[in-house]
Amino acid sequence: MANTKKVVSLSPVPLYTQIKEVLRTRILGGTYKPHQQIPSESEMMNSFGVSRITVRQALGDLQKEGMIFKIHGKGAFVSKPKAFQNIGQLQGFGEAMARMGYETFSQLVSIKTLAAGRAVGAKLKIKEREQVTELRRVRYLNREPISLDVSYLPKTIGDRLAKEDLAHRDIFLILENDYGLSLGQAELQIEAMLADDSLARLLKIEEGSPVLRIERLTFTAAGQPLDYEHLFYRGDAFQYRLRIERGHI
């Protein structure tokens, strides 16, 4: 590790904050890469010329911010940055990620027509024997698989979507901009699960890894159910965020 004593200077800013910012800059700048071990507490004490408690304060703050994680007996490591989506706003995955500068695309795993069945039929308010289109796509974020999306739509819509560029276009944007279907709201359920062998292979993770399972039913502005989805996101690379406010009683 290069000599960094000059970086920590006499300043109203606490020493641990200065060290934290130095380490943050190195993490964000790629000097320390995801899952790479950062220098030990002793190395940083010598390098920065500070006490162990100062180093630990800096590392503690970085850990709270999710920038590093610790393994008992081994040291501290750089966390893999997580992309996030605000569930307070109805957006497609590609639409939301593009606004944050991420590169996204999809791999179409399968597209087929089948009977709705009891569960899908109830969600889309159609008969069990009525046909729907099932779309399975692996979504990529910065060229890494991030989720498996399984979508069910009325067959008339699915037949049109089958002709679209689903690798690079968001279904929500196609529905609104090309088909003139205004989207209104969605109902979501989120739960944690472990990846089975099939899901693990598609997302390139270990079997048994944590996964976020999101069930989403999207309605048109007129209140008609249109798109029923099961979304499986890698727990190590993605998170949902929501801002809530305390109402007045």
LINBELBEL-V287493 format. One record per residue. N is the residue number from 1. SS is DSSP state (@ for helix, = for strand, . for the rest). OMEGA is omega in whole degrees, -180 to 180 (none if undefined). NEAR is the number of other ideal C-beta (glycine too) atoms within 8 Angstrom. Layout:
N/SS/OMEGA/NEAR, N/SS/OMEGA/NEAR
//
This chain:
1/./-177/6, 2/./179/4, 3/./-177/5, 4/./-177/10, 5/./-178/8, 6/./-179/6, 7/./178/8, 8/./-173/12, 9/./173/6, 10/./-174/2, 11/./175/5, 12/./180/2, 13/./-179/5, 14/./-178/5, 15/@/-178/9, 16/@/177/12, 17/@/177/10, 18/@/-180/13, 19/@/178/15, 20/@/-179/12, 21/@/176/8, 22/@/-179/12, 23/@/179/15, 24/@/180/10, 25/@/-180/8, 26/@/179/9, 27/@/-178/12, 28/@/-180/6, 29/./176/6, 30/./176/5, 31/./173/5, 32/./-174/9, 33/./180/6, 34/./179/7, 35/./176/6, 36/./177/8, 37/=/177/6, 38/./-179/10, 39/./-179/6, 40/./178/6, 41/@/-180/9, 42/@/179/7, 43/@/-180/9, 44/@/175/13, 45/@/-180/12, 46/@/-176/7, 47/@/-178/12, 48/@/-179/15, 49/./-178/7, 50/./-179/11, 51/./179/6, 52/@/-178/8, 53/@/178/6, 54/@/178/12, 55/@/-178/15, 56/@/176/9, 57/@/179/10, 58/@/-179/13, 59/@/179/13, 60/@/178/8, 61/@/180/11, 62/@/178/13, 63/@/178/12, 64/@/179/6, 65/./179/6, 66/./-178/6, 67/./177/10, 68/=/172/13, 69/=/-176/7, 70/=/174/9, 71/=/-175/7, 72/./178/4, 73/./-178/3, 74/./179/6, 75/=/-177/8, 76/=/-177/9, 77/=/-180/13, 78/=/178/12, 79/./173/10, 80/./-177/8, 81/./180/5, 82/./170/10, 83/=/179/12, 84/=/177/8, 85/=/-180/11, 86/=/-179/11, 87/./175/8, 88/./-179/5, 89/./-179/5, 90/./-180/7, 91/./171/9, 92/./-177/9, 93/@/-179/12, 94/@/179/14, 95/@/-179/11, 96/@/-177/11, 97/@/-180/12, 98/@/-179/9, 99/@/179/6, 100/./174/7, 101/./180/4, 102/./174/9, 103/./180/6, 104/=/169/11, 105/=/-177/8, 106/=/172/13, 107/=/-180/8, 108/=/180/10, 109/=/179/8, 110/=/172/7, 111/=/-177/10, 112/=/178/6, 113/=/179/8, 114/=/177/8, 115/=/-175/8, 116/./-176/14, 117/@/-173/8, 118/@/-173/6, 119/@/-179/6, 120/@/179/11, 121/@/180/13, 122/@/-180/7, 123/@/-177/10, 124/@/179/14, 125/./176/7, 126/./-180/8, 127/./-177/6, 128/./-177/8, 129/./180/5, 130/./-175/10, 131/=/175/8, 132/=/175/16, 133/=/175/16, 134/=/178/13, 135/=/174/16, 136/=/-179/12, 137/=/169/12, 138/=/-179/13, 139/=/-178/13, 140/=/177/12, 141/=/-175/13, 142/./174/6, 143/./174/5, 144/=/179/8, 145/=/-176/10, 146/=/-178/12, 147/=/168/13, 148/=/179/13, 149/=/176/15, 150/=/-173/11, 151/=/176/12, 152/=/-179/14, 153/=/175/14, 154/=/-175/10, 155/@/-179/11, 156/@/178/6, 157/@/-179/12, 158/@/179/15, 159/@/178/9, 160/@/-179/9, 161/@/-179/14, 162/./-179/8, 163/./-176/5, 164/./176/9, 165/./-177/5, 166/./177/11, 167/./-173/8, 168/./-178/7, 169/./178/10, 170/./180/9, 171/@/180/12, 172/@/-179/12, 173/@/177/12, 174/@/-179/12, 175/@/-177/13, 176/@/-172/11, 177/@/-176/6, 178/@/-175/8, 179/./178/9, 180/./179/5, 181/./-180/8, 182/./179/8, 183/=/-176/14, 184/=/-176/8, 185/=/179/7, 186/=/173/9, 187/=/-177/7, 188/=/168/8, 189/=/-177/7, 190/=/177/8, 191/=/178/6, 192/=/177/7, 193/=/178/8, 194/=/-176/7, 195/./172/14, 196/./-175/7, 197/@/-178/6, 198/@/180/6, 199/@/180/11, 200/@/180/14, 201/@/-179/7, 202/@/-176/10, 203/@/178/15, 204/./177/7, 205/./178/9, 206/./174/6, 207/./-177/8, 208/./178/6, 209/./-180/12, 210/=/-179/9, 211/=/172/14, 212/=/177/15, 213/=/-179/12, 214/=/173/13, 215/=/-176/10, 216/=/175/12, 217/=/-176/11, 218/=/-179/13, 219/=/170/13, 220/=/178/10, 221/./179/7, 222/./177/6, 223/./-180/6, 224/./177/7, 225/=/-172/10, 226/=/-171/13, 227/=/179/12, 228/=/-172/12, 229/=/166/13, 230/=/-176/8, 231/=/-178/13, 232/=/-176/15, 233/=/174/12, 234/=/-178/13, 235/./-178/10, 236/./-172/8, 237/./-175/11, 238/=/176/14, 239/=/173/7, 240/=/178/11, 241/=/-180/8, 242/./175/7, 243/./179/6, 244/./-180/4, 245/./178/4, 246/./-180/4, 247/./178/4, 248/./-178/3, 249/./none/2
//
